[in-house]
Amino acid sequence: MSVTSVPNEPVGDYVLTLSCEDRPGIVHAVTSFLMQHGGNIMESQQFGDQQAGRFFMRIDFEVATPTTADALREAFAATAAEFEMDFELWSASAPYRTLIMVSKQLHCLNDLLFRHSTGDLQIDVRCVVSNHLDAEPLVKSYGLDFHHLPVTPDTKADAEARLMELVEQHEVHLVVLARYMQILSDQLCRRLSGRAINIHHSFLPSFKGAKPYHAAFERGVKLVGATAHYVTGDLDEGPIIEQDVTRVDHTHSPEQLVAAGRDVEAAVLSRAVRWHSQTRVLMHGNRTVVFR
């Protein structure tokens, strides 16, 4: 059994997510636990993977008496142990402490910061890290801390060490690579496993390189897409959270393809961040289960 602790607040609305080997009695055990603690189910979703024999569940519930996520988590431990569950239980209103990374392309960062400022995303942006200075004015306009960590072959290890210092200093739950154009080391990917999200255009691997949209223009593509996924040591091959496409045609110039791509990338990344921060995404090997 493994337990992930995320921030909790003494409020009455909580979310429980779990996965375990599929067997009879799981739903009964969970709902019995909720009844014993005065829980009222607000939303419930479940999925049984028949091929893998794995069961996944997400429940949003209210309790009438004052308590905390820590207390409920401790009380649920016996049920979780009985079914060998991996689970999370937290206050539904608790935001994920988030660190955003970016390079020179600012469209995804701009979208995330705007949505964060309006309360559209359940995240608490602690700081923004970049290997360039382009994003600094935008970040500071939102009153957020900006950290410039240049990356060269000689400084890469030091930059990643400083990044992890920031992650630990701010007790970060989520790292978002909002068009951060540096490859993370295998060691860093392992340390951030399951809590780092990346975005890339869906032309990969057909159109690699610095100008994939220009290469796509030369091939006359009819769809522009983007993929948000968890970061792993395999470049752009982590478990996929969300994907989307938009149609284009022969009238689109390379610049218009780039603009269309920016729109899709920003939308896909924001949805992935939203679902992750609401713990609607459960890892399932190289795949994900997303309870939208």
ZATOR-348173 format. One record per residue (C-alpha): x negated, y negated, z negated; residue in three letters. Coordinates in Angstrom, 2 decimals, padded with zeros to 5 digits. Last residue first. Layout:
# ZATOR-348173
<u:X v:Y w:Z kemar:ala>
...
# end
This chain:
# ZATOR-348173
<u:013.25 v:-014.20 w:016.21 kemar:arg>
<u:012.07 v:-010.99 w:014.49 kemar:phe>
<u:008.80 v:-010.44 w:016.38 kemar:val>
<u:007.22 v:-006.97 w:016.20 kemar:val>
<u:003.63 v:-007.19 w:017.40 kemar:thr>
<u:001.30 v:-005.05 w:019.47 kemar:arg>
<u:-002.26 v:-003.73 w:019.23 kemar:asn>
<u:-001.39 v:-001.92 w:016.00 kemar:gly>
<u:002.01 v:-003.18 w:014.91 kemar:his>
<u:001.52 v:-006.58 w:013.26 kemar:met>
<u:004.68 v:-008.23 w:011.98 kemar:leu>
<u:005.76 v:-011.64 w:013.27 kemar:val>
<u:008.78 v:-013.35 w:011.68 kemar:arg>
<u:006.69 v:-014.59 w:008.80 kemar:thr>
<u:008.25 v:-018.08 w:009.01 kemar:gln>
<u:004.77 v:-019.46 w:009.67 kemar:ser>
<u:004.24 v:-016.78 w:012.32 kemar:his>
<u:007.49 v:-017.59 w:014.09 kemar:trp>
<u:006.77 v:-021.33 w:014.16 kemar:arg>
<u:003.14 v:-020.89 w:015.24 kemar:val>
<u:004.18 v:-018.59 w:018.10 kemar:ala>
<u:006.91 v:-021.01 w:019.17 kemar:arg>
<u:004.47 v:-023.94 w:019.11 kemar:ser>
<u:001.94 v:-021.98 w:021.18 kemar:leu>
<u:004.49 v:-021.10 w:023.86 kemar:val>
<u:005.77 v:-024.67 w:024.19 kemar:ala>
<u:002.29 v:-026.23 w:024.37 kemar:ala>
<u:001.04 v:-023.68 w:026.91 kemar:glu>
<u:004.12 v:-024.06 w:029.10 kemar:val>
<u:003.85 v:-027.85 w:029.25 kemar:asp>
<u:000.09 v:-027.77 w:029.89 kemar:arg>
<u:000.57 v:-025.30 w:032.72 kemar:gly>
<u:003.08 v:-027.54 w:034.45 kemar:ala>
<u:000.62 v:-030.43 w:034.21 kemar:ala>
<u:-002.22 v:-028.30 w:035.59 kemar:val>
<u:000.01 v:-027.14 w:038.43 kemar:leu>
<u:000.86 v:-030.78 w:039.15 kemar:gln>
<u:-002.85 v:-031.61 w:039.35 kemar:glu>
<u:-003.46 v:-028.72 w:041.73 kemar:pro>
<u:-000.65 v:-030.09 w:043.94 kemar:ser>
<u:002.81 v:-028.55 w:043.75 kemar:his>
<u:004.81 v:-028.57 w:046.99 kemar:thr>
<u:004.02 v:-024.91 w:047.73 kemar:his>
<u:005.99 v:-023.72 w:044.72 kemar:asp>
<u:006.18 v:-023.61 w:040.94 kemar:val>
<u:008.30 v:-021.55 w:038.55 kemar:arg>
<u:007.73 v:-021.69 w:034.80 kemar:thr>
<u:006.43 v:-018.85 w:032.65 kemar:val>
<u:006.57 v:-017.71 w:029.03 kemar:asp>
<u:004.71 v:-015.53 w:026.56 kemar:gln>
<u:004.87 v:-014.98 w:022.80 kemar:glu>
<u:003.17 v:-013.02 w:020.01 kemar:ile>
<u:000.68 v:-010.87 w:021.93 kemar:ile>
<u:-001.74 v:-008.67 w:019.96 kemar:pro>
<u:-005.31 v:-009.68 w:020.89 kemar:gly>
<u:-006.76 v:-009.43 w:024.41 kemar:glu>
<u:-007.96 v:-012.98 w:025.08 kemar:asp>
<u:-011.58 v:-012.01 w:024.35 kemar:leu>
<u:-011.85 v:-008.71 w:022.49 kemar:asp>
<u:-013.15 v:-009.63 w:019.01 kemar:gly>
<u:-009.60 v:-010.42 w:017.99 kemar:thr>
<u:-007.47 v:-013.55 w:017.83 kemar:val>
<u:-003.72 v:-013.16 w:017.64 kemar:tyr>
<u:-001.80 v:-014.02 w:020.77 kemar:his>
<u:-000.07 v:-016.85 w:022.59 kemar:ala>
<u:000.29 v:-016.35 w:026.35 kemar:thr>
<u:000.91 v:-018.92 w:029.09 kemar:ala>
<u:002.48 v:-019.00 w:032.53 kemar:gly>
<u:002.59 v:-020.66 w:035.93 kemar:val>
<u:004.59 v:-018.81 w:038.57 kemar:leu>
<u:004.68 v:-019.15 w:042.37 kemar:lys>
<u:000.94 v:-018.93 w:043.06 kemar:val>
<u:-000.39 v:-020.17 w:046.37 kemar:gly>
<u:-003.82 v:-018.53 w:046.16 kemar:arg>
<u:-005.72 v:-021.83 w:046.47 kemar:glu>
<u:-003.43 v:-023.33 w:043.87 kemar:phe>
<u:-004.29 v:-020.50 w:041.48 kemar:ala>
<u:-007.98 v:-021.35 w:041.81 kemar:ala>
<u:-007.14 v:-024.97 w:041.01 kemar:his>
<u:-005.14 v:-023.78 w:038.03 kemar:tyr>
<u:-008.03 v:-021.63 w:036.80 kemar:pro>
<u:-010.51 v:-024.54 w:036.75 kemar:lys>
<u:-013.32 v:-023.75 w:034.28 kemar:ala>
<u:-013.53 v:-020.04 w:035.00 kemar:gly>
<u:-011.14 v:-017.14 w:035.26 kemar:lys>
<u:-008.26 v:-016.75 w:037.66 kemar:phe>
<u:-007.12 v:-013.15 w:037.92 kemar:ser>
<u:-007.99 v:-012.22 w:034.32 kemar:pro>
<u:-006.25 v:-014.29 w:033.19 kemar:leu>
<u:-003.60 v:-016.24 w:035.05 kemar:phe>
<u:-001.50 v:-016.19 w:031.90 kemar:ser>
<u:-002.93 v:-019.43 w:030.56 kemar:his>
<u:-004.39 v:-019.20 w:027.09 kemar:his>
<u:-003.28 v:-019.80 w:023.51 kemar:ile>
<u:-004.93 v:-018.50 w:020.32 kemar:asn>
<u:-003.54 v:-017.63 w:016.89 kemar:ile>
<u:-005.62 v:-016.86 w:013.79 kemar:ala>
<u:-004.11 v:-015.19 w:010.71 kemar:arg>
<u:-003.98 v:-011.50 w:011.57 kemar:gly>
<u:-007.75 v:-011.08 w:011.55 kemar:ser>
<u:-009.54 v:-014.24 w:010.44 kemar:leu>
<u:-012.48 v:-012.44 w:008.83 kemar:arg>
<u:-012.62 v:-009.97 w:011.72 kemar:arg>
<u:-012.64 v:-012.76 w:014.29 kemar:cys>
<u:-015.45 v:-014.49 w:012.36 kemar:leu>
<u:-017.60 v:-011.35 w:012.49 kemar:gln>
<u:-016.88 v:-010.79 w:016.16 kemar:asp>
<u:-018.08 v:-014.31 w:016.92 kemar:ser>
<u:-015.62 v:-016.90 w:018.17 kemar:leu>
<u:-015.73 v:-017.89 w:021.83 kemar:ile>
<u:-015.56 v:-021.67 w:022.26 kemar:gln>
<u:-012.93 v:-023.52 w:024.26 kemar:met>
<u:-010.47 v:-024.43 w:021.53 kemar:tyr>
<u:-007.24 v:-024.89 w:023.45 kemar:arg>
<u:-005.09 v:-025.15 w:020.31 kemar:ala>
<u:-006.87 v:-022.39 w:018.37 kemar:leu>
<u:-004.59 v:-022.22 w:015.34 kemar:val>
<u:-005.92 v:-021.00 w:011.99 kemar:val>
<u:-003.29 v:-019.89 w:009.48 kemar:leu>
<u:-003.31 v:-019.17 w:005.74 kemar:his>
<u:-005.87 v:-021.79 w:004.73 kemar:val>
<u:-006.97 v:-021.96 w:001.11 kemar:glu>
<u:-008.16 v:-025.54 w:001.78 kemar:his>
<u:-011.71 v:-024.89 w:000.55 kemar:gln>
<u:-011.67 v:-021.32 w:001.91 kemar:glu>
<u:-010.78 v:-022.32 w:005.46 kemar:val>
<u:-013.10 v:-025.35 w:005.24 kemar:leu>
<u:-016.02 v:-023.14 w:004.13 kemar:glu>
<u:-015.08 v:-020.74 w:006.91 kemar:met>
<u:-015.53 v:-023.53 w:009.45 kemar:leu>
<u:-018.88 v:-024.48 w:007.92 kemar:arg>
<u:-020.10 v:-020.91 w:008.42 kemar:ala>
<u:-018.80 v:-020.97 w:011.98 kemar:glu>
<u:-020.71 v:-024.16 w:012.70 kemar:ala>
<u:-023.89 v:-022.77 w:011.12 kemar:asp>
<u:-023.70 v:-019.62 w:013.26 kemar:ala>
<u:-023.05 v:-021.61 w:016.45 kemar:lys>
<u:-025.86 v:-024.14 w:015.86 kemar:thr>
<u:-028.62 v:-022.70 w:018.09 kemar:asp>
<u:-026.33 v:-021.49 w:020.87 kemar:pro>
<u:-024.62 v:-024.87 w:020.72 kemar:thr>
<u:-021.48 v:-025.87 w:018.86 kemar:val>
<u:-020.71 v:-029.32 w:017.49 kemar:pro>
<u:-018.55 v:-029.31 w:014.35 kemar:leu>
<u:-016.63 v:-032.59 w:014.12 kemar:his>
<u:-014.14 v:-032.50 w:011.26 kemar:his>
<u:-010.94 v:-034.56 w:011.35 kemar:phe>
<u:-008.76 v:-035.15 w:008.28 kemar:asp>
<u:-005.14 v:-036.10 w:008.91 kemar:leu>
<u:-003.39 v:-039.48 w:008.80 kemar:gly>
<u:-001.40 v:-038.82 w:011.98 kemar:tyr>
<u:-003.33 v:-041.52 w:013.87 kemar:ser>
<u:-006.46 v:-039.84 w:012.47 kemar:lys>
<u:-005.81 v:-036.73 w:014.55 kemar:val>
<u:-005.22 v:-038.67 w:017.76 kemar:leu>
<u:-008.32 v:-040.85 w:017.30 kemar:pro>
<u:-010.51 v:-037.76 w:016.51 kemar:glu>
<u:-009.38 v:-035.55 w:019.40 kemar:ala>
<u:-012.12 v:-036.54 w:021.88 kemar:asp>
<u:-014.97 v:-036.09 w:019.39 kemar:leu>
<u:-016.08 v:-032.62 w:020.52 kemar:his>
<u:-016.65 v:-029.25 w:018.79 kemar:asn>
<u:-013.35 v:-029.75 w:017.01 kemar:ser>
<u:-011.78 v:-029.08 w:013.63 kemar:val>
<u:-008.39 v:-030.42 w:012.51 kemar:val>
<u:-007.40 v:-030.60 w:008.85 kemar:cys>
<u:-004.91 v:-029.52 w:006.18 kemar:arg>
<u:-001.89 v:-029.13 w:008.45 kemar:val>
<u:000.94 v:-027.94 w:006.19 kemar:asp>
<u:003.13 v:-025.68 w:008.30 kemar:ile>
<u:006.83 v:-024.93 w:008.59 kemar:gln>
<u:007.11 v:-026.50 w:012.04 kemar:leu>
<u:009.90 v:-028.89 w:013.07 kemar:asp>
<u:009.22 v:-031.15 w:010.10 kemar:gly>
<u:008.95 v:-034.24 w:012.30 kemar:thr>
<u:005.23 v:-034.74 w:011.62 kemar:ser>
<u:004.50 v:-031.05 w:012.24 kemar:his>
<u:006.28 v:-031.16 w:015.59 kemar:arg>
<u:004.18 v:-034.19 w:016.57 kemar:phe>
<u:000.96 v:-032.58 w:015.35 kemar:leu>
<u:001.70 v:-029.34 w:017.19 kemar:leu>
<u:002.51 v:-031.10 w:020.47 kemar:asp>
<u:-000.59 v:-033.31 w:020.34 kemar:asn>
<u:-002.78 v:-030.30 w:019.57 kemar:leu>
<u:-001.34 v:-028.37 w:022.51 kemar:cys>
<u:-001.88 v:-031.30 w:024.89 kemar:his>
<u:-005.37 v:-032.22 w:023.62 kemar:leu>
<u:-007.77 v:-030.63 w:026.10 kemar:gln>
<u:-011.26 v:-031.61 w:024.87 kemar:lys>
<u:-011.94 v:-028.97 w:022.19 kemar:ser>
<u:-009.40 v:-027.94 w:019.56 kemar:val>
<u:-009.12 v:-026.11 w:016.24 kemar:met>
<u:-006.16 v:-026.43 w:013.88 kemar:ile>
<u:-006.26 v:-025.50 w:010.18 kemar:leu>
<u:-002.96 v:-024.55 w:008.54 kemar:thr>
<u:-001.58 v:-024.12 w:005.03 kemar:arg>
<u:001.64 v:-022.19 w:005.63 kemar:tyr>
<u:004.67 v:-024.01 w:004.31 kemar:pro>
<u:006.73 v:-022.64 w:001.38 kemar:ala>
<u:010.46 v:-023.00 w:002.08 kemar:ser>
<u:011.27 v:-019.29 w:002.33 kemar:ala>
<u:009.49 v:-018.57 w:-000.96 kemar:ser>
<u:007.42 v:-015.44 w:-000.51 kemar:trp>
<u:007.44 v:-011.68 w:-000.22 kemar:leu>
<u:005.02 v:-009.78 w:002.02 kemar:glu>
<u:004.93 v:-006.05 w:002.54 kemar:phe>
<u:002.89 v:-003.03 w:003.61 kemar:asp>
<u:004.98 v:-000.16 w:002.36 kemar:met>
<u:003.87 v:003.20 w:000.97 kemar:glu>
<u:007.54 v:004.25 w:000.44 kemar:phe>
<u:007.28 v:004.80 w:-003.32 kemar:glu>
<u:004.60 v:002.13 w:-003.64 kemar:ala>
<u:006.86 v:-000.53 w:-002.10 kemar:ala>
<u:009.68 v:000.35 w:-004.49 kemar:thr>
<u:007.30 v:000.07 w:-007.45 kemar:ala>
<u:005.82 v:-003.21 w:-006.19 kemar:ala>
<u:009.22 v:-004.93 w:-005.85 kemar:phe>
<u:009.12 v:-006.30 w:-009.40 kemar:ala>
<u:005.64 v:-007.76 w:-008.91 kemar:glu>
<u:006.70 v:-009.45 w:-005.70 kemar:arg>
<u:009.85 v:-010.78 w:-007.35 kemar:leu>
<u:007.83 v:-012.32 w:-010.18 kemar:ala>
<u:005.23 v:-013.79 w:-007.82 kemar:asp>
<u:007.94 v:-015.15 w:-005.52 kemar:ala>
<u:009.38 v:-017.06 w:-008.45 kemar:thr>
<u:012.56 v:-016.91 w:-010.52 kemar:thr>
<u:015.58 v:-019.02 w:-011.42 kemar:pro>
<u:018.87 v:-017.09 w:-011.30 kemar:thr>
<u:021.23 v:-016.97 w:-008.31 kemar:ala>
<u:018.91 v:-015.25 w:-005.87 kemar:val>
<u:018.96 v:-015.90 w:-002.14 kemar:glu>
<u:017.83 v:-013.58 w:000.64 kemar:phe>
<u:016.01 v:-013.60 w:003.99 kemar:asp>
<u:015.25 v:-010.01 w:004.97 kemar:ile>
<u:012.70 v:-008.76 w:007.51 kemar:arg>
<u:012.23 v:-005.06 w:008.30 kemar:met>
<u:009.90 v:-002.75 w:010.21 kemar:phe>
<u:009.92 v:001.06 w:010.39 kemar:phe>
<u:007.21 v:003.22 w:012.00 kemar:arg>
<u:007.59 v:006.65 w:013.58 kemar:gly>
<u:005.22 v:005.61 w:016.39 kemar:ala>
<u:007.49 v:006.71 w:019.25 kemar:gln>
<u:010.71 v:006.03 w:017.36 kemar:gln>
<u:009.73 v:002.46 w:016.48 kemar:asp>
<u:012.45 v:001.49 w:014.02 kemar:gly>
<u:013.37 v:-002.17 w:013.94 kemar:phe>
<u:015.08 v:-004.27 w:011.29 kemar:gln>
<u:016.65 v:-007.68 w:010.86 kemar:gln>
<u:018.50 v:-009.18 w:007.90 kemar:ser>
<u:019.65 v:-012.74 w:007.27 kemar:glu>
<u:021.32 v:-014.38 w:004.28 kemar:met>
<u:021.24 v:-011.39 w:001.93 kemar:ile>
<u:022.42 v:-012.26 w:-001.60 kemar:asn>
<u:020.02 v:-011.10 w:-004.32 kemar:gly>
<u:021.12 v:-010.72 w:-007.91 kemar:gly>
<u:017.92 v:-008.97 w:-008.94 kemar:his>
<u:019.38 v:-005.47 w:-009.21 kemar:gln>
<u:021.29 v:-006.05 w:-005.98 kemar:met>
<u:018.05 v:-006.96 w:-004.16 kemar:leu>
<u:016.33 v:-003.81 w:-005.38 kemar:phe>
<u:019.30 v:-001.74 w:-004.28 kemar:ser>
<u:019.12 v:-003.40 w:-000.85 kemar:thr>
<u:015.49 v:-002.39 w:-000.51 kemar:val>
<u:015.99 v:001.19 w:-001.68 kemar:ala>
<u:019.06 v:001.70 w:000.51 kemar:his>
<u:017.23 v:000.31 w:003.54 kemar:val>
<u:014.32 v:002.70 w:002.99 kemar:ile>
<u:016.35 v:005.80 w:002.15 kemar:gly>
<u:015.55 v:008.08 w:005.06 kemar:pro>
<u:012.07 v:007.90 w:006.65 kemar:arg>
<u:010.14 v:005.61 w:008.99 kemar:asp>
<u:006.55 v:005.18 w:007.85 kemar:glu>
<u:006.13 v:001.65 w:006.54 kemar:cys>
<u:006.59 v:-002.00 w:007.40 kemar:ser>
<u:007.82 v:-004.86 w:005.27 kemar:leu>
<u:009.03 v:-008.44 w:005.26 kemar:thr>
<u:010.75 v:-010.16 w:002.34 kemar:leu>
<u:011.87 v:-013.78 w:002.51 kemar:val>
<u:013.03 v:-015.91 w:-000.39 kemar:tyr>
<u:015.57 v:-018.65 w:-001.15 kemar:asp>
<u:016.22 v:-019.54 w:-004.81 kemar:gly>
<u:013.33 v:-021.87 w:-005.52 kemar:val>
<u:010.34 v:-021.67 w:-007.88 kemar:pro>
<u:007.68 v:-022.05 w:-005.15 kemar:glu>
<u:005.39 v:-019.47 w:-003.62 kemar:asn>
<u:002.33 v:-019.64 w:-001.45 kemar:pro>
<u:001.30 v:-016.45 w:000.36 kemar:val>
<u:000.16 v:-013.18 w:-001.16 kemar:ser>
<u:-000.43 v:-010.25 w:001.17 kemar:thr>
<u:000.19 v:-006.82 w:-000.32 kemar:val>
<u:-001.24 v:-003.49 w:000.81 kemar:ser>
<u:000.00 v:000.00 w:000.00 kemar:met>
# end
